[in-house]
Amino acid sequence: MAKKRNRTAKFTKVECMECHEMFYTNVLAQHIKRTHCLSEYIKKYGEFRKNKLNKNKPAKRKVNRVICKICQKKFTTVGLSGHLSDTHNMTTEGYIEKYGEFRPKFLDYNKRAKENRVVCLVCNKEFGSERLLTYHIKKEHHITKQQYVIDYVYKGNIPKCKCGCGEKVKTLNQPPYSNDFIAGHNSIGENNPRFNVRVKAETKIKMKNRAISRMGISDKKNTIPENKIKELLVNLNKEFIQQYPTDYGAVDFYIVDDNMLVEVDGEYWHPMKKEHLNFQLISGAISDKNKSNLHKLYRVRENDIDKITTLNDIKKFNKHPDLSIFNRQIIMEKEYFKHYIEKNGKDKLEKYISLLLKFVRTFQPKFPYPKKTDDINIIIDKIKKYDLTNIIKDNVFRNNCSLIGVGYLKAHHKSYWNSNYKDKKTPVEAWLDDDIMRKVIKYRIGINDSNEIFDFSLHQLIMGLSAGRYTISFFKPILAATIYKEFLGNNNAPIVIDPCSGFGGRLLGFKSIYPNGKYIGIEPNKEAYDELIELSKNFNNVELYNCKAEDYTGSKECDLTFTSIPYFDIEEYSGNNYYNSFEDWEYTFIKALHSFKNKKICMSEEIANELKFKYEYKISSNTSHFDKKTKLKYEVITDML
């Protein structure tokens, strides 16, 4: 028979002042918690728990005393400063300069400064920590730590990525002051310690399962809405698992017998529409999107919790957030980025680029082709009523004009987004390139030298690709209408030929102001041609041919031949038929254009000069804001004479 354990602690009974029953001191607190209200009891009768009473006793303060080296009297470190001023008419700084430091905090700091040897490379002062050096640089030298690192640590020669790509790495504000690799590049080549190491499929599965098993381990406290659902399940005698791990993250509850997953959504943390978010809500939105892949997942809103009394109520009040993102939906506002930069700086904002890219990859993994939202009849009417006289002056057409119809045509022509400048990716390809998208996101959210900040939206990211020259030139319908009006005047039913119809800008511009006129279009690209056929259904008297200009055999009788030619090999179109050389292009394509009548051909000024064509008319365009040297660039309209 086991011996009875001897009780060593001695407890005495005390009276509960509320119900006057007697309890041992070690269980009185538990009695009050279960029967009364502990906080109200303490307010009414005072604190009774020994550990709390001892905790509230003030600790004895340790006071350092030092001897004044002038009069040999003892003082506290604080008292000595007052004594020096009152008795010896001396400042603390003057005393320290003559007799040395006496304050323990500064003695310790000076010791650390000598040990750490953190030296300002501008003035050679020593500091006890990198943080104090940063403060000194900002206050005394009026430069940021980032600029200090670039100018004084690396002297303008920022190290390059060790993967061998030749690009400069990111500089840091703390030692070692730079990364070894650009983000993602350490996975490239032999500098990666796991280069050529292959992981077996079974090992990948084990790693994944271990990660999933860690998801449920959490010491976070349940929220009030979660506690209410937990209480409901307990009352319904349902077996459940909290923070249940899944392939898409931990879910609040898994109801075992009913095979139900339940997420409790706070109104703030899980907005129904994913717009006007902040960085915390961006993370939550990514989680919501991932969990949408789960089968039998029910989501209940915080405001509906009190209405739920049964499992059927969970199904009844099941509300999933709207996870659709349309192109112009403002996910994060530019004012948010502006405020963040003002408060924390661009360096801290840059840390969130990967999170924003993850949002894009989660919600919009494929290129977001713009959708047609405008009515083409309204567009035609706007072009017809537009005052075109403001667009031409002294034989110069201004390309910096209205974008009426451009959005409609770009949404109509998918082939536009699959075309590119030479040696650059198409917008569709660029969207899938993480390095390109990081640069686009970085610029659009305000991490740039031009101080431009834009809303974070799919539309603005596409605009960022355009600003980065990943989209080719587009002929505006308003500009086309102005040019047609200049050369055709009041001709009621003119015939025009467009040897390079492209993406419909000239077709739309012509038919808007000359509805009775005849448009003959030639387009070699099959995809663009099919899209033009679909566009032409909005008009009458349109003929389209799917061939090169040099292979066209139709009528060349017309009032005007007008087009904007592809510049040999500068712009590459989806399914393009390339020419072997500039001479080949000149001998075939340019020679074919000579056979058309009443020509007005738009081309670059450089090509016109090289081909020795004369011209009277020009088209002016704004240069990119990256071009600091010139504000305007010009194309010309030539008769090819």
C-alpha positions in Angstrom: 0.0 0.0 0.0 1.4 3.4 -1.0 2.3 5.8 1.6 0.3 8.9 2.0 2.2 12.0 0.8 3.1 14.3 3.7 1.8 17.9 3.2 4.6 20.3 3.7 2.9 23.6 2.9 0.6 24.9 5.7 -2.6 26.5 4.6 -5.0 28.4 6.9 -8.7 28.9 6.3 -10.0 32.4 5.6 -13.5 33.8 5.2 -15.0 34.8 1.8 -16.3 38.3 2.5 -19.1 37.9 -0.1 -20.8 34.6 1.1 -19.0 34.3 4.5 -18.0 30.7 3.9 -14.5 29.5 5.0 -11.9 28.3 2.5 -8.2 27.4 2.5 -6.1 30.3 1.2 -5.0 28.3 -1.8 -8.5 27.7 -3.1 -10.2 31.0 -2.2 -9.3 32.7 -5.5 -10.8 29.7 -7.5 -14.0 29.9 -5.4 -14.4 33.6 -6.1 -13.8 33.1 -9.8 -16.4 30.4 -10.1 -19.0 31.8 -7.7 -18.6 35.6 -7.8 -16.7 38.0 -10.0 -13.0 38.3 -9.1 -12.4 41.8 -10.3 -15.5 43.1 -8.5 -14.5 41.3 -5.3 -11.1 42.9 -5.3 -12.6 46.3 -6.0 -15.0 45.9 -3.0 -12.7 44.1 -0.4 -9.2 44.8 -1.7 -6.4 42.5 -3.0 -6.1 39.3 -0.9 -3.6 37.2 -3.0 -0.1 37.2 -1.5 1.7 36.9 -4.8 -0.1 40.0 -6.1 0.4 41.9 -2.9 4.2 41.3 -3.0 4.3 42.1 -6.7 2.9 45.6 -6.0 5.5 46.5 -3.4 8.0 49.0 -4.8 11.4 47.6 -5.4 14.4 49.1 -3.7 16.2 51.5 -5.9 19.9 51.0 -6.4 21.6 54.4 -6.2 25.1 54.9 -7.5 27.2 57.4 -5.5 30.3 59.2 -6.8 32.9 61.4 -5.2 33.3 65.0 -6.4 36.9 65.3 -7.3 36.9 69.0 -6.4 35.7 68.9 -2.8 35.8 65.1 -2.2 32.1 64.9 -1.1 29.8 62.0 -2.1 26.8 62.5 -4.3 24.4 60.5 -6.5 25.2 60.8 -10.2 22.2 63.1 -10.6 23.0 65.1 -7.5 26.6 65.7 -8.6 25.4 67.6 -11.6 23.4 70.0 -9.4 26.2 70.3 -6.9 28.7 71.3 -9.7 26.4 74.0 -10.9 25.4 75.3 -7.4 28.8 75.0 -5.6 31.5 75.1 -8.2 29.7 77.1 -10.9 30.7 74.4 -13.4 28.7 72.6 -16.0 28.6 68.8 -16.2 30.4 68.8 -19.6 33.2 71.1 -18.2 33.7 68.7 -15.2 33.8 65.7 -17.5 36.3 67.4 -19.8 38.6 68.0 -16.8 38.1 65.1 -14.5 36.6 62.4 -16.8 33.2 60.7 -17.2 31.4 59.7 -14.0 27.9 58.7 -15.2 27.5 54.8 -15.3 25.4 54.8 -18.5 28.0 56.8 -20.4 30.9 54.9 -18.9 29.3 51.7 -20.1 28.6 53.3 -23.5 32.3 54.4 -23.9 33.4 50.9 -23.0 31.1 49.4 -25.7 32.2 52.0 -28.2 35.8 50.9 -27.8 34.9 47.2 -27.9 32.6 47.5 -30.9 34.6 50.0 -32.9 31.6 51.3 -34.8 33.2 54.3 -36.5 31.5 57.0 -38.6 33.4 57.1 -41.9 32.5 60.8 -42.4 33.9 62.3 -39.1 35.7 59.2 -37.5 33.7 59.4 -34.3 33.2 56.1 -32.4 29.8 54.7 -31.4 28.6 52.0 -29.1 26.1 50.5 -31.6 25.1 50.7 -35.2 21.8 52.2 -34.1 23.5 55.2 -32.5 25.7 55.6 -35.7 22.5 55.7 -37.8 21.1 58.4 -35.5 24.4 60.4 -35.6 24.5 60.3 -39.5 21.0 61.5 -39.8 21.3 64.3 -37.2 24.9 65.5 -37.8 25.5 64.8 -41.5 21.9 65.1 -42.8 22.0 62.0 -45.0 20.1 58.7 -44.9 21.8 55.5 -43.8 21.2 54.1 -47.2 23.1 57.0 -48.9 25.9 56.7 -46.2 26.4 53.1 -47.1 26.5 53.8 -50.8 28.8 56.8 -50.6 31.1 56.0 -47.7 31.0 52.2 -47.2 31.0 51.2 -50.9 32.1 54.6 -52.3 29.6 54.2 -55.1 30.8 50.7 -56.1 27.9 48.6 -54.9 28.7 44.9 -55.0 27.3 42.7 -57.7 25.1 39.6 -57.3 27.3 36.5 -56.8 25.2 34.4 -59.2 27.2 36.1 -62.0 24.3 38.1 -63.5 26.2 41.4 -63.3 23.4 43.2 -61.5 24.0 45.2 -58.3 22.7 43.7 -55.1 20.5 45.5 -52.5 22.3 47.6 -49.9 21.4 47.3 -46.2 21.4 49.7 -43.3 23.1 47.2 -41.0 26.3 45.2 -41.4 27.2 43.4 -43.7 25.6 46.4 -45.6 24.6 44.3 -48.6 23.1 41.0 -49.7 25.2 38.4 -51.5 22.4 37.8 -54.1 19.5 39.6 -55.7 16.3 38.1 -54.4 15.7 34.8 -56.2 19.1 34.8 -57.9 20.8 32.6 -55.2 18.8 29.7 -56.7 20.7 30.1 -60.0 24.0 28.4 -60.8 26.8 26.9 -58.9 26.8 29.6 -56.1 23.7 28.0 -54.8 24.8 25.5 -52.1 22.1 23.1 -53.3 23.1 23.4 -57.0 22.3 20.2 -58.8 20.8 18.6 -55.6 17.7 16.8 -56.4 15.0 16.1 -53.9 13.1 12.8 -54.1 9.3 12.9 -54.5 8.9 11.1 -51.2 11.1 13.7 -49.4 9.0 16.5 -50.8 5.8 14.9 -49.5 7.4 14.5 -46.0 8.5 18.1 -45.9 5.0 19.2 -46.9 3.4 17.1 -44.2 5.7 18.4 -41.6 4.9 22.0 -42.6 1.2 21.2 -42.4 1.5 19.5 -39.0 3.1 22.8 -37.7 0.1 24.9 -38.8 -2.1 23.8 -35.9 0.5 24.7 -33.2 -0.4 28.1 -32.0 -0.5 29.9 -28.7 -2.7 32.7 -29.9 -5.9 33.4 -27.9 -9.2 32.7 -29.4 -11.2 35.7 -30.5 -14.6 36.4 -29.0 -16.5 35.1 -32.1 -14.4 31.9 -32.1 -15.2 31.4 -28.5 -18.9 31.6 -29.2 -18.6 29.0 -32.0 -16.6 26.8 -29.6 -19.2 27.2 -26.9 -21.9 26.3 -29.5 -20.1 23.1 -30.5 -19.6 22.1 -26.9 -23.3 22.6 -26.1 -24.2 20.5 -29.2 -21.8 17.8 -28.0 -19.9 17.9 -31.3 -16.4 16.6 -31.6 -14.2 19.3 -33.2 -10.6 20.3 -33.8 -9.5 23.9 -33.5 -6.9 25.4 -35.8 -7.2 22.4 -38.1 -4.2 22.1 -40.5 -4.9 21.9 -44.2 -2.9 22.2 -47.5 -4.1 25.8 -47.6 -3.4 26.9 -44.0 -5.1 26.3 -40.6 -8.9 26.5 -40.4 -10.6 27.7 -37.2 -12.7 24.6 -36.7 -13.1 21.1 -38.1 -16.3 19.4 -37.0 -15.3 15.7 -37.2 -18.6 13.7 -37.5 -20.1 16.2 -40.0 -16.9 16.6 -42.0 -17.4 20.4 -41.9 -14.7 23.1 -42.0 -15.7 26.4 -40.4 -13.9 29.8 -40.6 -15.0 32.6 -38.4 -14.5 35.9 -40.2 -14.1 39.2 -38.4 -15.7 42.1 -40.2 -12.4 44.1 -40.2 -9.9 41.3 -41.0 -12.0 39.7 -43.8 -13.7 42.4 -45.8 -16.3 41.1 -48.3 -14.7 43.0 -51.2 -11.0 42.9 -51.6 -10.4 46.7 -52.2 -9.0 49.6 -50.2 -6.8 47.2 -48.2 -3.7 47.6 -46.1 -0.7 45.3 -45.8 -2.3 43.3 -43.0 -5.5 42.8 -45.0 -3.5 41.9 -48.1 -2.1 38.9 -46.2 -5.6 37.9 -45.1 -6.9 38.2 -48.7 -4.2 35.8 -49.9 -5.2 33.4 -47.2 -8.9 33.7 -48.1 -8.2 33.1 -51.7 -6.1 30.0 -50.9 -8.8 28.5 -48.6 -11.4 29.0 -51.3 -10.0 25.7 -52.7 -11.2 23.8 -49.7 -14.2 21.5 -50.0 -17.0 21.9 -47.5 -15.6 25.1 -46.0 -18.3 27.3 -44.4 -17.5 30.9 -43.5 -19.6 32.8 -40.9 -19.4 36.5 -40.3 -18.7 38.1 -36.9 -22.0 40.0 -37.1 -24.0 36.8 -37.7 -22.5 34.8 -34.8 -25.3 35.6 -32.3 -27.9 34.3 -34.8 -26.3 30.8 -35.0 -27.7 28.1 -32.6 -27.4 25.0 -34.8 -25.1 23.4 -37.4 -27.8 24.2 -40.0 -27.5 27.9 -39.0 -23.8 27.7 -39.9 -24.8 26.6 -43.4 -27.6 29.2 -43.5 -25.3 32.1 -42.7 -22.4 30.8 -44.8 -21.0 33.9 -46.6 -17.8 33.7 -48.7 -16.0 37.0 -49.5 -16.0 38.2 -53.1 -12.6 37.1 -54.4 -13.0 38.5 -57.9 -10.6 41.3 -58.9 -11.5 43.4 -62.0 -8.9 45.5 -63.8 -9.8 48.9 -62.4 -10.6 47.8 -58.8 -8.4 49.7 -56.4 -6.8 47.1 -54.2 -4.7 49.6 -52.3 -4.9 53.4 -52.5 -2.0 55.6 -53.5 -2.7 57.8 -50.4 -1.9 54.7 -48.3 1.5 54.4 -49.9 2.1 58.1 -49.7 1.4 58.1 -45.9 3.5 55.0 -45.4 6.5 56.6 -47.2 6.1 59.8 -45.1 6.0 57.8 -41.9 8.4 54.9 -42.5 10.4 55.7 -45.6 10.8 54.0 -49.0 13.2 51.4 -47.7 10.6 49.8 -45.4 8.0 50.0 -48.1 10.2 48.1 -50.4 10.0 45.1 -48.1 6.4 44.6 -49.1 7.0 44.2 -52.8 7.2 40.4 -52.5 3.8 40.4 -50.6 2.2 42.5 -53.3 3.6 40.2 -56.0 2.3 37.2 -54.1 -1.2 38.8 -54.1 -0.9 39.3 -57.9 0.2 35.7 -58.4 -2.6 34.4 -56.2 -5.5 36.4 -57.6 -4.3 37.0 -61.2 -1.7 34.4 -62.3 -2.6 34.9 -66.0 -2.3 38.2 -67.8 -5.5 40.3 -67.1 -6.7 41.1 -70.6 -8.8 44.3 -70.4 -12.5 43.8 -70.9 -14.8 45.8 -73.2 -16.9 48.0 -71.0 -17.7 50.9 -73.5 -20.5 51.0 -76.1 -18.9 51.4 -79.5 -21.8 53.5 -80.7 -21.2 56.0 -78.0 -17.5 56.0 -78.9 -18.3 56.7 -82.6 -20.6 59.5 -81.6 -17.9 61.1 -79.4 -15.3 61.0 -82.2 -17.9 62.5 -84.6 -18.6 65.4 -82.3 -14.9 65.9 -81.2 -13.3 69.3 -82.2 -10.4 68.0 -84.3 -9.0 71.5 -85.1 -7.1 71.6 -81.9 -5.0 68.5 -82.9 -3.2 70.1 -85.9 -1.2 73.3 -86.0 1.4 74.3 -88.7 1.3 70.9 -90.3 2.1 69.1 -87.0 -0.5 66.6 -85.6 -0.5 66.4 -81.9 -0.5 62.7 -80.7 -1.0 63.9 -77.1 -4.7 63.9 -77.6 -7.9 62.2 -76.4 -7.8 58.4 -75.8 -11.4 57.9 -77.0 -11.8 54.4 -78.3 -8.2 53.3 -77.3 -9.4 51.3 -74.3 -12.2 49.6 -76.3 -9.7 48.6 -79.1 -7.1 47.3 -76.7 -9.8 45.2 -75.0 -10.9 43.9 -78.4 -7.5 43.1 -79.8 -5.7 40.4 -77.7 -3.1 40.3 -80.4 -1.9 43.7 -79.2 -0.9 42.2 -75.8 1.1 39.5 -77.6 3.2 41.9 -79.6 6.5 43.5 -78.4 9.4 45.7 -79.1 12.5 44.0 -80.5 14.5 42.1 -77.8 11.7 42.7 -75.1 9.0 40.5 -73.8 5.4 40.9 -74.8 3.1 42.3 -72.0 1.7 38.7 -71.6 5.2 37.3 -71.1 6.3 40.2 -68.9 3.3 39.6 -66.6 4.7 36.1 -65.9 8.2 37.4 -65.1 8.7 37.9 -61.4 11.7 40.2 -61.8 9.9 42.5 -64.3 6.8 42.6 -62.1 8.8 43.5 -59.0 10.2 46.5 -60.8 6.8 47.5 -62.0 5.3 47.2 -58.5 8.2 49.0 -57.0 7.8 52.0 -59.3 4.0 52.2 -59.1 3.8 52.3 -55.3 6.2 55.2 -55.1 9.7 53.7 -54.8 11.2 55.9 -57.6 13.1 59.1 -58.2 10.1 60.9 -59.9 7.9 60.9 -56.7 5.1 59.4 -58.7 2.7 57.2 -56.7 -0.3 55.2 -58.2 -3.1 53.1 -56.8 -2.3 49.4 -56.6 -4.6 47.8 -59.2 -4.4 45.4 -62.2 -5.0 48.4 -64.5 -2.1 50.4 -63.0 0.2 47.4 -63.2 -0.6 47.1 -67.0 0.1 50.9 -67.2 3.4 50.1 -65.5 4.3 47.6 -68.2 3.4 50.3 -70.8 5.7 52.8 -69.1 8.4 50.2 -69.1 8.1 49.9 -72.9 6.6 46.4 -72.8 3.6 47.5 -75.0 4.1 48.7 -78.6 2.8 51.9 -80.1 -1.0 52.3 -80.7 -2.6 54.6 -83.3 -5.3 56.7 -81.6 -8.7 56.9 -83.4 -8.9 60.6 -82.7 -5.5 61.2 -84.3 -6.5 59.0 -87.3 -9.8 61.0 -87.7 -7.9 64.3 -87.7 -5.4 63.1 -90.4 -8.3 61.7 -92.6 -10.1 65.0 -92.2 -7.0 67.0 -93.2 -6.4 65.1 -96.4 -10.0 64.1 -97.4 -11.9 67.3 -96.3 -15.6 67.2 -96.8 -15.7 64.3 -99.2 -18.9 62.5 -98.3 -18.0 59.0 -99.4 -14.2 58.7 -99.8 -12.4 55.4 -100.5 -9.3 54.8 -98.4 -6.7 52.0 -98.3 -4.8 51.0 -95.1 -1.9 48.7 -96.1 -1.2 47.9 -92.4 -4.5 47.9 -90.5 -3.0 46.9 -87.2 -5.4 47.1 -84.2 -8.2 49.1 -85.7 -7.4 52.7 -84.7 -7.5 54.0 -88.2 -10.6 51.9 -89.1 -12.5 53.3 -86.1 -11.3 56.9 -86.7 -12.3 56.8 -90.4 -15.7 55.2 -90.1 -16.7 57.5 -87.2 -16.3 60.7 -89.4 -17.0 59.1 -92.8 -19.8 56.6 -92.2 -20.5 56.4 -95.9 -16.9 56.0 -96.9 -15.2 52.8 -97.9 -12.3 51.4 -95.9 -10.0 48.7 -97.5 -7.7 47.2 -94.9 -4.7 44.9 -95.3 -3.4 42.9 -92.4 -0.9 40.0 -92.6 -1.3 38.9 -89.0 -4.1 36.2 -88.8 -5.0 36.9 -85.2 -5.2 40.7 -85.7 -7.1 40.1 -89.0 -9.7 38.0 -87.3 -10.2 40.6 -84.6 -10.6 43.3 -87.3 -13.2 41.2 -89.0 -15.2 41.1 -85.8 -14.7 44.9 -85.3 -15.9 45.6 -88.9 -19.3 44.1 -88.1 -20.1 47.4 -86.4 -19.8 49.2 -89.8 -20.8 48.8 -93.5 -18.6 49.2 -96.6 -15.4 47.6 -95.1 -13.2 45.2 -96.9 -10.4 43.4 -95.2 -7.6 41.2 -96.6 -5.4 38.8 -94.7 -2.0 39.2 -96.6 1.1 41.3 -96.8 0.9 44.6 -98.6 3.2 43.2 -101.3 0.8 40.3 -101.9 -2.3 42.4 -102.1 -4.1 42.0 -105.5 -7.2 44.0 -105.0 -8.1 47.4 -106.3 -5.7 50.3 -105.6 -8.1 53.0 -106.8 -8.7 55.3 -103.8 -8.8 58.9 -102.6 -6.1 58.2 -99.9 -3.7 55.5 -99.0 -2.9 56.1 -95.4 -1.1 53.9 -92.8 1.5 53.8 -90.1 4.1 51.2 -91.1 5.9 48.8 -88.7 9.5 50.1 -88.5 11.3 47.1 -90.1 12.1 45.0 -87.0 11.6 47.4 -84.1 8.1 46.2 -83.3 7.4 42.4 -83.5 3.8 41.2 -83.8 2.3 37.9 -82.8 2.7 35.5 -85.7 4.8 38.1 -87.5 6.5 37.3 -90.9 10.0 38.8 -90.6 12.2 40.3 -93.3 15.8 39.1 -93.7 17.3 42.6 -93.7 16.6 46.3 -94.0 17.4 46.0 -97.7 15.0 43.1 -98.1 12.3 45.1 -96.3 12.9 48.1 -98.5 12.9 46.0 -101.7 9.7 44.1 -100.9 7.5 46.1 -98.5 8.5 49.7 -99.3 8.5 48.9 -103.0 5.0 47.5 -102.8 3.8 50.7 -101.1 5.0 52.7 -104.0 2.3 51.1 -106.2 -0.6 52.5 -104.1 -2.1 55.9 -105.1 -2.4 59.1 -103.1 -0.1 58.0 -100.4 0.3 59.5 -97.0 2.5 57.1 -95.0 3.5 57.6 -91.4 7.0 56.4 -90.4 9.9 57.4 -88.2 11.9 60.5 -89.2 15.1 58.4 -89.2 13.7 55.9 -91.7 12.2 58.6 -93.9 15.7 60.3 -94.0 17.4 57.0 -94.7 15.0 56.3 -97.6 15.3 59.9 -98.7 11.6 60.6 -98.6 10.4 64.2 -98.4 7.7 65.2 -95.9 5.6 68.3 -95.0 3.6 66.9 -92.0 4.8 65.6 -88.7 3.2 63.9 -85.7 4.5 65.0 -82.3 4.5 62.7 -79.2 5.6 63.2 -75.7 8.8 61.3 -74.8 8.8 58.9 -71.8 9.2 60.7 -68.5 12.4 58.7 -68.1 13.8 60.8 -71.0 15.2 63.9 -69.3 16.8 65.3 -72.4 13.9 66.0 -74.8 10.2 66.5 -74.2 8.9 65.7 -77.7 9.7 63.1 -80.4 8.5 63.2 -84.0 7.2 60.9 -86.7 6.6 62.1 -90.2 3.9 61.7 -92.9 5.4 61.3 -96.3 4.2 61.0 -99.9 7.2 58.6 -100.4 8.6 61.0 -103.1 
